[in-house]
Amino acid sequence: MDAIITSFELLGTTLIIPMAVIGMTWGIFGGATPGLSPSITMALLLPFTYTMDPIPALVLLTSTYVGAEYGGSIPAILIRTPGTSASAATMIDGYEMRKQGRAGEALGISLQASSIGNFVGILCVILLTAPLSQLALAFKPSSYFALGILGLSVIVSVSEGMLFKGIIGALIGLMIATIGTDPVTGVGRFTYGNADLLTGVPIILVMVGLFAVGEVLEQVANRQPTAHISGGATKLKWPSWAVQLKTAKANLIGSVIGIFSGIMPGAGGTVASFMAYTEARRFSKTPEEFGKGSEEGVAAPECANNADAGVGLIPLLSFGIPASNSTAVLLGGFLIHGLIPGPVLFNRDPTILYGMFSGLLVASLALIPIAYMTLSASIWLVNRPKPYLFAFIAALVFSGAYSINNSPFDLGLVLASGILGYGMRYFGMPMLPTILGLVLGYMIESNYRRSLVISGGDYHIFIEDPVSVIFLSLAVLFLAGSLIREFRNRRLRPQDKEVSA
Amino acid sequence: MDRDILCGVIAFAIALAYLTAAATIPETAIGDTVGAAGVPHLLGYGLAIMSALYVGQRLLVLRAGIGPTADEEGDSRGVFDHPLAAFAWAAGAVAICAVFIFFFETTGYFLSVALLIFAMCVYQGVKPDIRLAAISIGGAVVFWLIFVMLLDVHMPLGIWADLI
């Protein structure tokens, strides 16, 4: 409760409200643009936040994150193209409603469900982050090492069906993290006399390159014409009381599934939204309407993916472990200001997190009016020819990257990361393992070696520390469970084929 | 070559190159038991083993004709149906960006950004006319206002420095 009160007290300070509104607006536009995921939309803002104070910068990024989750439903409903992968489930009934001439109603239901999911998720973040981060106060270097390994074990669940590629991606991320000065001896590694590399490869630039430049290259290479939204005059219609009553259960199901999915590392909004869709149909009084324009079919997935997005912030803010691409970019926002999310930040400078919480609350409340005001602009923006969009994104990315250190070397680094991102897209490699490797690499290596320095090279230190044992056991359990599921799925697949044949 | 096997082969090559580079990391007298090269060696060997295993697994799958093929693994690869053409188009965009970076400080921020927008649009099929030129210049003005005037970033003036 104290956290909520402190968050409200900060509202009048440090540009929180304007940044929440700007972030929300930018997020809706980004989410509404097919091809721009929430993480790319956030990554484009990263360089701007460099010159800002930490609180407005983090509010801007988190509000963008929240806005993009809603924005993704606009093209899903209007042109059957989900703006974000999490809005794919919304598309099923949303587009059916649009075909029946109920696009405005579908957008209204989606907006209401998003607001509910958002609010529930943010409330969980505010209430749970502080107690969880207190647990981490007892951490030693061995605990942080084990936490890093636990964080890396997320790759098995985000790489379902392509486990090898996920591990290869994570190893590449870890390798990039070794570039720079060695954390224990101070020896330069892979720097080849280049002073720009002594402090390591800036994570922010790699993220911007992987997400934004990689996407630009993919879209430029894609010569297919994109779908066009007809109906620029579509008006958002707030759901009537009858519809609100009808969708209440779906919203409740979506909220609960979103919370659990957000806590589970690597599950993600897409899984949450499809699960919510299935469960809402199971508990619906009118399951036969699903797939034919059901209001509940729009509400449940939207509510779930927005709740999931909020709750997904908890692992990052409590332990410094990002569980999704978007939270990895948000971590970049922290690192730009020399902040490392987790227990130390919570105890040393809680104002920053409370400021962020208040921004999230504002963003949650501002979602409804901003969604009304920006719908026509979103449709206009989505209909702009793609060549202009990607040319401007390229210009924005390079301008932002240069503004960080005023170094052309950084521009080359962003382009190189973009080429890597394009290659990963070509090979169908998930991006998050590489980002996790990059982000957690330094933490894992430095704490692993510090632990061994403390123990005089005795590896028992990792099993004498109870926190380390818990984390390592969880990582092993998590890995084993995912591996068993992976091999079971692979074994079942040929039989499935026979059945379907 | 199968796309996944190619992925494994490239990863293996990266591992070898990384291990070769890791071998040049100097050891110091004050080093810990692991050493500055310890973790890089671990990662290099890890990647080499994983990529070799992956190639082996893919070869087995292809030979036995069982298990998921690359396209069944849920990858949305519509863009890459014609990989050589896609690579060529992406390479062109990379070349435009590389030229932009190379001349960025010489031509100055404003002109570089205007030319980048213009070139990227033309490359994607937009007709190079006066309208596009106006959009490119307008875009550069907006970026100049945001970064230089609003955010106070010192962008390079390049050859225009003497004229202003």
Interface residues (C-beta under 8 A of the other chain):
Chain A: F48 T51 G161 M162 F164 K165 I167 I168 L171 I172 L174 M175 T178 D182 V184 T185 G186 V187 R189 F190 V213 V216 L217 E218 V220 A221 N222 R223 Q224 P385 K386 P387 Y388 F390 A391 F392 A394 A395 L396 F398 S399 G400 Y402 S403 N406 P408 L411 G412 L415 G418 I419 Y422 G423 R425 Y426 F427 G428 M429 E445 Y448 R449 L452 V453 G457 R490 R493 P494
Chain B: R3 D4 L6 C7 G8 I10 A11 I14 Y18 A21 A22 I25 P26 E27 T28 I30 G31 D32 T33 V34 G35 A36 A37 G38 V39 P40 L43 G44 G46 L47 M50 S51 L53 Y54 Q57 I66 G67 P68 A70 E72 E73 G74 D75 R77 G78 V79 F80 P83 A85 A86 F87 W89 A90 G92 A93 V94 C97 A98 F100 I101 F104 E105 Y109 V113 L116 I117 F118 M120 C121 Y123 Q124 G125 V126 I135 G139 A140 F143 I146 F147 L151 D152 V153 H154 M155
